[in-house]
Amino acid sequence: MKLRSLTLVLIIALAATVAWGADVTGTWKGEIQGPDGSISLTYSFKQDGGKLTGTVTGPQGDPLELLEGKVEGEKIHFAVNVPFNGGTKFISDGTIKGDDEISLETKSEGGDSFGPPVTLKKQK
């Protein structure tokens, strides 16, 4: 009976680990293509279970807070309000591709794509 209980506990622990996926906590960098060339972005993620918080910093230097952040398995989602032209909300959805890479697609709240997918690399 003791072995059966231990096996059950191990299976539940493994299932919980798989369900939550990788922990993306840390600093990530990527470049997006803008009309005037590439723009470097630095993301600072903090994951607590499925909840994701943090900031993104671009060339302007002021970090912008992540909103609506969540991680579900290998999927990551968050939004950012960018204060230009009266404010624009960008929504990012991506796939976690291991411990050091995220493929991220960003669209405006109206659905307009913000360029091709961006590859984020985790900084060590």
Backbone as CSV, one residue per row, in Angstrom:
resi,resn,N_x,N_y,N_z,CA_x,CA_y,CA_z,C_x,C_y,C_z
1,MET,0.823,-1.191,0.000,0.000,0.000,0.000,0.870,1.258,0.000
2,LYS,1.972,1.217,0.762,2.866,2.366,0.847,3.485,2.675,-0.515
3,LEU,3.888,1.661,-1.252,4.474,1.837,-2.578,3.446,2.429,-3.542
4,ARG,2.218,1.981,-3.442,1.152,2.495,-4.301,0.923,3.989,-4.023
5,SER,0.923,4.397,-2.764,0.743,5.812,-2.401,1.902,6.655,-2.916
6,LEU,3.118,6.156,-2.776,4.296,6.876,-3.249,4.258,7.025,-4.772
7,THR,3.866,5.980,-5.466,3.752,6.033,-6.927,2.718,7.071,-7.340
8,LEU,1.588,7.103,-6.657,0.536,8.072,-6.964,1.030,9.500,-6.752
9,VAL,1.745,9.743,-5.664,2.291,11.075,-5.391,3.275,11.487,-6.491
10,LEU,4.133,10.581,-6.927,5.092,10.888,-7.988,4.391,11.186,-9.312
11,ILE,3.349,10.444,-9.635,2.597,10.681,-10.871,1.924,12.053,-10.823
12,ILE,1.335,12.409,-9.703,0.698,13.727,-9.565,1.733,14.833,-9.683
13,ALA,2.879,14.686,-9.064,3.940,15.698,-9.150,4.423,15.862,-10.588
14,LEU,4.604,14.758,-11.288,5.035,14.811,-12.685,3.975,15.489,-13.548
15,ALA,2.716,15.152,-13.341,1.622,15.752,-14.117,1.549,17.255,-13.867
16,ALA,1.746,17.688,-12.639,1.720,19.120,-12.330,2.866,19.842,-13.020
17,THR,4.034,19.235,-13.049,5.183,19.839,-13.726,4.926,19.977,-15.210
18,VAL,4.393,18.953,-15.836,4.095,19.001,-17.262,3.007,20.036,-17.543
19,ALA,1.998,20.113,-16.695,0.889,21.041,-16.903,1.365,22.491,-16.862
20,TRP,2.282,22.801,-15.991,2.750,24.187,-15.883,3.822,24.510,-16.908
21,GLY,4.481,23.541,-17.478,5.517,23.809,-18.475,6.750,24.407,-17.831
22,ALA,7.554,25.038,-18.673,8.804,25.640,-18.207,8.515,26.917,-17.430
23,ASP,9.395,27.254,-16.523,9.311,28.517,-15.794,10.075,29.560,-16.597
24,VAL,9.392,30.620,-17.025,10.024,31.630,-17.875,10.622,32.787,-17.078
25,THR,10.643,32.678,-15.755,11.206,33.744,-14.926,12.624,34.067,-15.375
26,GLY,12.889,35.359,-15.562,14.219,35.794,-15.965,14.164,36.896,-17.006
27,THR,15.324,37.188,-17.581,15.460,38.234,-18.594,15.566,37.604,-19.971
28,TRP,14.781,38.115,-20.914,14.709,37.609,-22.279,14.918,38.772,-23.243
29,LYS,15.610,38.530,-24.351,15.850,39.582,-25.338,15.462,39.114,-26.730
30,GLY,14.997,40.085,-27.523,14.645,39.814,-28.908,14.632,41.107,-29.699
31,GLU,14.508,40.978,-31.009,14.462,42.150,-31.892,13.258,42.044,-32.810
32,ILE,12.535,43.165,-32.926,11.426,43.223,-33.873,11.834,44.140,-35.014
33,GLN,11.253,43.892,-36.178,11.533,44.732,-37.336,10.492,45.839,-37.408
34,GLY,10.951,47.080,-37.317,10.074,48.232,-37.449,10.297,48.888,-38.801
35,PRO,9.535,49.931,-39.104,9.673,50.608,-40.396,11.043,51.267,-40.578
36,ASP,11.709,51.582,-39.481,13.016,52.243,-39.546,14.167,51.323,-39.134
37,GLY,13.936,50.005,-39.184,14.977,49.052,-38.813,14.562,48.215,-37.614
38,SER,15.508,47.473,-37.073,15.193,46.590,-35.946,15.191,47.353,-34.627
39,ILE,14.358,46.876,-33.708,14.221,47.467,-32.380,14.502,46.367,-31.366
40,SER,15.449,46.596,-30.473,15.774,45.628,-29.424,14.804,45.783,-28.251
41,LEU,14.299,44.655,-27.772,13.399,44.632,-26.628,13.958,43.708,-25.564
42,THR,13.802,44.100,-24.319,14.209,43.273,-23.187,12.990,43.031,-22.306
43,TYR,12.668,41.766,-22.114,11.540,41.366,-21.280,12.065,40.851,-19.954
44,SER,11.450,41.278,-18.879,11.751,40.759,-17.556,10.493,40.048,-17.065
45,PHE,10.533,38.707,-17.055,9.373,37.905,-16.681,9.523,37.375,-15.269
46,LYS,8.389,37.327,-14.547,8.322,36.636,-13.260,7.082,35.767,-13.295
47,GLN,7.303,34.462,-13.206,6.208,33.505,-13.263,5.945,32.933,-11.886
48,ASP,4.669,32.902,-11.500,4.243,32.295,-10.251,3.096,31.356,-10.600
49,GLY,3.419,30.068,-10.794,2.419,29.122,-11.282,2.042,29.508,-12.700
50,GLY,0.762,29.768,-12.937,0.303,30.173,-14.254,0.254,31.673,-14.451
51,LYS,0.542,32.436,-13.387,0.492,33.901,-13.465,1.835,34.452,-13.930
52,LEU,1.784,35.408,-14.875,2.994,36.024,-15.411,2.931,37.530,-15.195
53,THR,3.972,38.087,-14.584,4.105,39.532,-14.415,5.469,39.930,-14.958
54,GLY,5.699,41.235,-15.041,6.999,41.702,-15.486,6.901,42.978,-16.287
55,THR,7.960,43.236,-17.067,8.045,44.454,-17.863,8.702,44.158,-19.210
56,VAL,8.531,45.098,-20.131,9.269,45.087,-21.390,9.889,46.470,-21.535
57,THR,11.153,46.484,-21.955,11.882,47.729,-22.137,12.413,47.787,-23.557
58,GLY,12.143,48.888,-24.225,12.632,49.113,-25.578,13.707,50.178,-25.578
59,PRO,14.008,50.732,-26.744,15.069,51.731,-26.845,14.776,53.017,-26.071
60,GLN,13.501,53.294,-25.771,13.161,54.493,-25.018,13.637,54.415,-23.574
61,GLY,13.867,53.196,-23.084,14.437,53.010,-21.758,13.449,52.913,-20.625
62,ASP,12.190,53.277,-20.832,11.193,53.195,-19.772,10.496,51.840,-19.822
63,PRO,10.568,51.065,-18.738,9.903,49.762,-18.752,8.384,49.919,-18.743
64,LEU,7.713,49.077,-19.515,6.262,49.053,-19.562,5.782,47.768,-18.896
65,GLU,4.774,47.880,-18.046,4.265,46.746,-17.284,3.486,45.771,-18.173
66,LEU,3.715,44.482,-17.936,2.936,43.443,-18.604,1.575,43.340,-17.926
67,LEU,0.534,43.185,-18.733,-0.831,43.045,-18.235,-1.387,41.704,-18.702
68,GLU,-2.346,41.174,-17.964,-3.056,39.954,-18.370,-2.117,38.774,-18.611
69,GLY,-0.982,38.734,-17.918,0.019,37.705,-18.168,-0.355,36.339,-17.631
70,LYS,-0.128,35.327,-18.478,-0.357,33.952,-18.033,0.501,32.992,-18.842
71,VAL,0.795,31.875,-18.216,1.513,30.779,-18.856,0.684,29.531,-18.633
72,GLU,0.367,28.849,-19.739,-0.393,27.597,-19.662,0.341,26.561,-20.497
73,GLY,1.000,25.631,-19.824,1.795,24.626,-20.538,2.914,25.305,-21.301
74,GLU,2.912,25.164,-22.619,3.947,25.783,-23.456,3.491,27.108,-24.055
75,LYS,2.320,27.602,-23.650,1.778,28.842,-24.200,1.982,29.995,-23.223
76,ILE,2.313,31.165,-23.780,2.522,32.367,-22.987,1.658,33.479,-23.589
77,HIS,1.075,34.317,-22.734,0.194,35.398,-23.178,0.381,36.604,-22.262
78,PHE,0.415,37.786,-22.855,0.407,39.023,-22.080,0.054,40.186,-22.993
79,ALA,-0.247,41.324,-22.382,-0.548,42.548,-23.124,0.309,43.672,-22.564
80,VAL,0.493,44.720,-23.379,1.260,45.902,-22.964,0.548,47.129,-23.523
81,ASN,0.347,48.135,-22.672,-0.155,49.421,-23.143,1.037,50.302,-23.479
82,VAL,1.123,50.727,-24.744,2.222,51.573,-25.206,1.667,52.987,-25.369
83,PRO,2.266,53.967,-24.683,1.676,55.310,-24.634,2.011,56.232,-25.810
84,PHE,1.936,55.737,-27.061,2.117,56.648,-28.181,0.813,56.757,-28.959
85,ASN,0.625,57.851,-29.641,-0.613,58.116,-30.396,-1.852,57.942,-29.521
86,GLY,-1.803,58.435,-28.316,-2.946,58.316,-27.422,-3.039,56.995,-26.702
87,GLY,-2.098,56.119,-26.917,-2.066,54.819,-26.244,-2.549,53.704,-27.143
88,THR,-1.774,52.650,-27.203,-2.110,51.476,-28.002,-1.835,50.235,-27.168
89,LYS,-2.765,49.313,-27.195,-2.577,48.051,-26.476,-2.109,47.003,-27.469
90,PHE,-0.998,46.348,-27.132,-0.475,45.254,-27.937,-0.640,43.953,-27.160
91,ILE,-1.077,42.914,-27.856,-1.320,41.613,-27.238,-0.330,40.615,-27.826
92,SER,0.394,39.938,-26.953,1.407,38.970,-27.380,1.012,37.562,-26.960
93,ASP,1.116,36.640,-27.914,0.894,35.220,-27.667,2.082,34.467,-28.229
94,GLY,2.551,33.492,-27.474,3.723,32.776,-27.945,3.780,31.345,-27.483
95,THR,4.855,30.705,-27.932,5.120,29.318,-27.588,6.500,29.232,-26.946
96,ILE,6.556,28.598,-25.798,7.824,28.375,-25.105,8.477,27.165,-25.758
97,LYS,9.678,27.369,-26.298,10.367,26.308,-27.047,11.603,25.861,-26.279
98,GLY,11.398,25.367,-25.077,12.513,24.927,-24.249,12.819,25.949,-23.172
99,ASP,13.955,25.755,-22.519,14.323,26.607,-21.398,14.868,27.970,-21.805
100,ASP,15.231,28.141,-23.098,15.913,29.383,-23.456,15.384,30.060,-24.719
101,GLU,14.191,29.659,-25.198,13.654,30.284,-26.415,12.130,30.378,-26.364
102,ILE,11.611,31.531,-26.779,10.176,31.754,-26.907,9.924,32.364,-28.276
103,SER,8.953,31.829,-28.996,8.503,32.413,-30.259,7.252,33.226,-29.935
104,LEU,7.270,34.521,-30.264,6.240,35.449,-29.808,5.644,36.223,-30.976
105,GLU,4.319,36.203,-31.077,3.606,36.992,-32.078,2.852,38.099,-31.362
106,THR,2.919,39.312,-31.916,2.282,40.462,-31.289,1.344,41.130,-32.275
107,LYS,0.154,41.488,-31.776,-0.851,42.180,-32.580,-1.391,43.362,-31.785
108,SER,-1.894,44.357,-32.503,-2.579,45.447,-31.820,-3.911,44.915,-31.311
109,GLU,-4.525,45.650,-30.398,-5.807,45.221,-29.858,-6.850,45.078,-30.972
110,GLY,-6.698,45.841,-32.055,-7.603,45.745,-33.186,-7.329,44.550,-34.079
111,GLY,-6.249,43.806,-33.840,-5.952,42.600,-34.601,-4.877,42.757,-35.653
112,ASP,-4.342,43.993,-35.828,-3.279,44.201,-36.810,-1.973,43.592,-36.305
113,SER,-1.342,42.782,-37.146,-0.089,42.127,-36.785,1.030,43.155,-36.657
114,PHE,1.884,42.958,-35.670,3.020,43.849,-35.442,4.282,43.142,-35.927
115,GLY,4.320,42.855,-37.213,5.498,42.225,-37.794,5.494,40.719,-37.646
116,PRO,6.560,40.089,-38.138,6.682,38.621,-38.047,6.949,38.192,-36.605
117,PRO,6.794,36.892,-36.318,7.095,36.411,-34.961,8.525,36.779,-34.548
118,VAL,8.674,37.048,-33.266,9.962,37.411,-32.685,10.474,36.231,-31.870
119,THR,11.747,35.939,-31.980,12.365,34.910,-31.165,13.035,35.587,-29.979
120,LEU,12.581,35.234,-28.784,13.199,35.731,-27.551,14.181,34.686,-27.050
121,LYS,15.344,35.144,-26.615,16.356,34.263,-26.045,16.572,34.631,-24.578
122,LYS,16.617,33.618,-23.736,16.833,33.851,-22.303,18.283,34.236,-22.072
123,GLN,18.474,35.265,-21.261,19.808,35.738,-20.921,20.294,35.012,-19.679
124,LYS,21.548,34.689,-19.675,22.119,33.933,-18.546,22.751,34.859,-17.554
